[in-house]
Amino acid sequence: MNHSPVDTTTAQSFLPQVSVVVPVYNGEADLPDLISCLLSQTYPQDRVEYLLVDNNSSDHTLSFLKQSAQLCQAIHPLSENQIQSSYAARNTGIRAAKSEIIAFTDADCRPQPQWLESLIQPFNQLDVVITVGEITGLASKNILEKHADQQATLSQKHTLSHPFYPYGQTANLAIRRLALEKVGLFRPYLTTGGDADICWRILMAKIGQLKFVPDAIVQHRHRSTLDELQSQWRRYGRSNRYLHELYGVELMPALTSKEYCYRLGRWLVKEIPENTLKAIALKASLVDFLSTPIGLFTAKARSLGQTEAKLPEKAQIIDWL
């Protein structure tokens, strides 16, 4: 297993046929920018197909996808209406894919122009079965977004350093079809944690290596409200619980009341005065002042998600090609 960064600048050009799968649920507002990013890729358009899978949306997602397909033959609209899950939608895309390499991103992501070309290069090595690109934030506007930037919340470096096995988030991931044929597709009834699960099944099967490609960049929108931030971190907590039940990995430790009080006290007595001095010297911002309470808020949300989550009964089901 090797997830050291890949330098694609010196890699010989490698341009196999590629299928890009994107699940979409009520993504009408995101689709114009997403499709613009896909069609602006440096990867040759005649060597890639974009499989955008509507997952039973209630807006005009499907009609927009069909209109887009009429304008560009690389775009292929699909539907997954049986199971409400992004993983089920991805499986629908995988089954329709014609290529040996399948890349994934999400409707609310913005792949940068060289994303696909960089993400695919390591597959030139036959023992590479998974590539993982980097995820960065779109331009930050408010305190919550700037805090997420400061903490690199979206970065794949967090998932790649998981103590059980590394994995990549499906916002920026590519997998060789051969690996999917051997271990199966996504668990269609999972609602979170499926990216770790599929990477772990592949790595545990000793099929090949995972490579990190930091130059393959996808931008993602940070959460801009407390409700959105809480939802994000509760989902992280649910993912922790599901992976604990599936693999026995350790749960994230919850902060005790004593730890909360200590951190808040330290923030009030030490951090605020220190940051005040830094601010006078123009070396600290409002984000620095609020970093601790925001961090405690997200830790609490993650703990709640982890405590309340219950693995779906059908989560043991794995789809197959």
SULHU-V518734 format. One record per residue. N is the residue number from 0. RES is the residue in one letter. SS is DSSP state (A for helix, B for strand, O for the rest). PHI is phi in whole degrees, 0 to 359 (NA if undefined). Layout:
# SULHU-V518734
n={N;N}
res={RES;RES}
ss={SS;SS}
phi={PHI;PHI}
This chain:
# SULHU-V518734
n={0;1;2;3;4;5;6;7;8;9;10;11;12;13;14;15;16;17;18;19;20;21;22;23;24;25;26;27;28;29;30;31;32;33;34;35;36;37;38;39;40;41;42;43;44;45;46;47;48;49;50;51;52;53;54;55;56;57;58;59;60;61;62;63;64;65;66;67;68;69;70;71;72;73;74;75;76;77;78;79;80;81;82;83;84;85;86;87;88;89;90;91;92;93;94;95;96;97;98;99;100;101;102;103;104;105;106;107;108;109;110;111;112;113;114;115;116;117;118;119;120;121;122;123;124;125;126;127;128;129;130;131;132;133;134;135;136;137;138;139;140;141;142;143;144;145;146;147;148;149;150;151;152;153;154;155;156;157;158;159;160;161;162;163;164;165;166;167;168;169;170;171;172;173;174;175;176;177;178;179;180;181;182;183;184;185;186;187;188;189;190;191;192;193;194;195;196;197;198;199;200;201;202;203;204;205;206;207;208;209;210;211;212;213;214;215;216;217;218;219;220;221;222;223;224;225;226;227;228;229;230;231;232;233;234;235;236;237;238;239;240;241;242;243;244;245;246;247;248;249;250;251;252;253;254;255;256;257;258;259;260;261;262;263;264;265;266;267;268;269;270;271;272;273;274;275;276;277;278;279;280;281;282;283;284;285;286;287;288;289;290;291;292;293;294;295;296;297;298;299;300;301;302;303;304;305;306;307;308;309;310;311;312;313;314;315;316;317;318;319;320}
res={M;N;H;S;P;V;D;T;T;T;A;Q;S;F;L;P;Q;V;S;V;V;V;P;V;Y;N;G;E;A;D;L;P;D;L;I;S;C;L;L;S;Q;T;Y;P;Q;D;R;V;E;Y;L;L;V;D;N;N;S;S;D;H;T;L;S;F;L;K;Q;S;A;Q;L;C;Q;A;I;H;P;L;S;E;N;Q;I;Q;S;S;Y;A;A;R;N;T;G;I;R;A;A;K;S;E;I;I;A;F;T;D;A;D;C;R;P;Q;P;Q;W;L;E;S;L;I;Q;P;F;N;Q;L;D;V;V;I;T;V;G;E;I;T;G;L;A;S;K;N;I;L;E;K;H;A;D;Q;Q;A;T;L;S;Q;K;H;T;L;S;H;P;F;Y;P;Y;G;Q;T;A;N;L;A;I;R;R;L;A;L;E;K;V;G;L;F;R;P;Y;L;T;T;G;G;D;A;D;I;C;W;R;I;L;M;A;K;I;G;Q;L;K;F;V;P;D;A;I;V;Q;H;R;H;R;S;T;L;D;E;L;Q;S;Q;W;R;R;Y;G;R;S;N;R;Y;L;H;E;L;Y;G;V;E;L;M;P;A;L;T;S;K;E;Y;C;Y;R;L;G;R;W;L;V;K;E;I;P;E;N;T;L;K;A;I;A;L;K;A;S;L;V;D;F;L;S;T;P;I;G;L;F;T;A;K;A;R;S;L;G;Q;T;E;A;K;L;P;E;K;A;Q;I;I;D;W;L}
ss={O;O;O;O;B;O;O;A;A;A;O;O;O;O;O;O;O;B;B;B;B;B;B;B;O;O;O;A;A;A;A;A;A;A;A;A;A;A;A;O;O;O;O;O;A;A;A;B;B;B;B;B;B;B;O;O;O;O;O;O;A;A;A;A;A;A;A;A;A;A;A;O;O;O;B;B;B;B;B;O;O;O;O;O;O;A;A;A;A;A;A;A;A;A;A;A;O;O;O;O;B;B;B;B;B;B;O;O;B;B;B;O;O;O;A;A;A;A;A;A;A;A;A;A;O;O;O;B;B;B;B;B;B;B;B;B;B;O;O;O;O;O;A;A;A;A;A;A;A;A;A;O;O;O;O;A;A;A;A;A;O;O;O;O;O;O;O;O;O;O;O;O;B;B;B;B;A;A;A;A;A;A;A;O;O;O;O;O;O;O;O;O;O;A;A;A;A;A;A;A;A;A;A;A;O;O;O;O;B;B;B;B;B;B;B;B;B;B;B;B;O;O;O;O;O;A;A;A;A;A;A;A;A;A;A;A;A;A;A;A;A;A;A;A;A;A;A;O;O;O;O;O;O;O;O;O;A;A;A;A;A;A;A;A;A;A;A;A;A;A;A;A;A;A;A;A;A;A;A;A;O;O;O;O;O;A;A;A;A;A;A;A;A;A;A;A;A;A;A;A;A;A;A;A;A;A;A;A;O;O;O;O;A;A;A;A;O;O;O;O;O}
phi={NA;216;238;286;300;255;267;278;291;256;287;292;302;224;230;284;295;227;249;249;252;228;282;224;232;48;255;309;289;273;298;303;291;300;296;300;294;296;282;262;295;284;292;303;296;280;243;219;238;252;259;259;252;288;253;63;292;257;260;263;306;296;294;296;297;294;295;295;295;290;269;214;288;283;266;234;281;227;227;231;250;274;236;275;196;297;287;296;296;297;298;299;293;298;297;274;292;256;254;281;242;238;255;229;211;239;296;268;259;230;297;284;308;266;308;293;301;290;296;274;309;297;292;300;270;295;274;272;242;223;237;231;265;269;240;238;272;293;309;273;244;245;299;296;293;292;295;298;298;299;271;51;304;277;300;291;298;290;286;291;261;301;293;279;209;289;203;243;284;291;294;201;208;221;224;285;304;307;294;292;295;274;247;97;267;291;285;290;261;283;250;198;89;290;291;297;302;289;295;293;298;292;290;291;280;58;281;177;263;253;238;268;239;296;278;272;255;240;263;225;282;287;286;250;233;296;297;295;295;297;299;301;282;292;295;302;295;298;301;303;295;298;291;297;286;279;235;76;291;293;285;289;294;275;287;278;301;296;293;300;297;297;293;294;297;296;298;290;275;248;290;298;300;298;289;297;297;295;295;299;272;61;242;216;240;297;300;296;295;258;301;294;297;294;298;292;297;290;296;296;297;298;297;297;298;292;286;276;291;224;301;303;302;271;294;287;288;243;284;227;292}
